[in-house]
Amino acid sequence: MEEIIKNKVNEYRTKVGLTQEELAVKIGVTRQTIIAIERGNYTPSVLLAMKLAGVFKVPVETLFSISYE
């Protein structure tokens, strides 16, 4: 069984009206990093996940979940 990290970053970013670039600036990463996270190609560090959750004012567990496939 493979562990897959799923995220709702795109959903929350869109909901609050931020562009990928604006979100990247807020948390100190590149737009490419945001793209990779949203596509599921990059799993952020705990610190980065906490920064993302802080921007959206939600728990980390709301943004990220593990599924087993």
Backbone torsions as a table, in degrees:
resi	resn	phi	psi	omega
1	MET	NA	134.1	-178.3
2	GLU	-101.2	138.1	175.7
3	GLU	-88.6	129.1	178.4
4	ILE	-124.7	127.8	177.2
5	ILE	-87.9	121.1	176.7
6	LYS	-106.6	151.3	179.8
7	ASN	-141.0	161.1	179.5
8	LYS	-118.3	28.0	-176.7
9	VAL	-61.5	-46.6	-179.7
10	ASN	-60.2	-43.5	-179.9
11	GLU	-59.4	-47.8	-178.4
12	TYR	-72.2	-37.3	178.6
13	ARG	-61.3	-44.8	179.1
14	THR	-65.2	-41.0	-178.5
15	LYS	-59.8	-38.1	-178.9
16	VAL	-92.2	-1.3	174.1
17	GLY	79.0	28.0	177.1
18	LEU	-96.8	144.3	170.7
19	THR	-81.7	166.7	176.1
20	GLN	-60.4	-40.0	179.9
21	GLU	-64.1	-44.6	180.0
22	GLU	-62.7	-42.4	177.9
23	LEU	-64.2	-42.5	179.6
24	ALA	-58.5	-45.1	179.7
25	VAL	-62.9	-41.9	-178.9
26	LYS	-60.0	-34.9	-176.4
27	ILE	-108.0	1.4	172.4
28	GLY	79.1	36.3	175.9
29	VAL	-129.1	179.9	178.1
30	THR	-88.3	161.8	176.1
31	ARG	-60.9	-35.4	179.5
32	GLN	-61.3	-35.6	177.3
33	THR	-64.8	-42.8	178.3
34	ILE	-62.8	-43.3	178.3
35	ILE	-58.9	-46.7	-178.5
36	ALA	-63.9	-40.1	178.5
37	ILE	-64.6	-49.1	-177.9
38	GLU	-60.4	-35.6	-179.9
39	ARG	-80.4	-9.7	-178.7
40	GLY	82.0	14.9	179.5
41	ASN	-88.5	-8.5	-177.8
42	TYR	-143.7	128.4	175.9
43	THR	-98.0	118.1	-176.6
44	PRO	-70.8	156.7	173.9
45	SER	-65.0	167.1	177.6
46	VAL	-59.2	-43.3	-179.6
47	LEU	-60.7	-45.8	-179.5
48	LEU	-66.1	-40.0	177.0
49	ALA	-61.9	-39.7	178.9
50	MET	-67.4	-37.8	177.0
51	LYS	-63.8	-43.4	178.3
52	LEU	-61.1	-46.7	179.3
53	ALA	-60.7	-38.4	178.7
54	GLY	-63.6	-39.4	178.2
55	VAL	-61.0	-42.1	-177.0
56	PHE	-90.4	-3.7	179.3
57	LYS	56.5	46.0	177.2
58	VAL	-133.2	159.2	174.7
59	PRO	-66.4	151.2	178.4
60	VAL	-53.4	-38.9	-178.1
61	GLU	-64.1	-21.1	176.6
62	THR	-73.7	-35.1	-179.2
63	LEU	-84.2	-35.3	-173.3
64	PHE	-125.0	139.2	176.4
65	SER	-143.7	159.3	178.7
66	ILE	-108.5	132.5	172.5
67	SER	-121.3	154.3	-177.9
68	TYR	-116.0	118.5	-179.5
69	GLU	-126.6	NA	NA
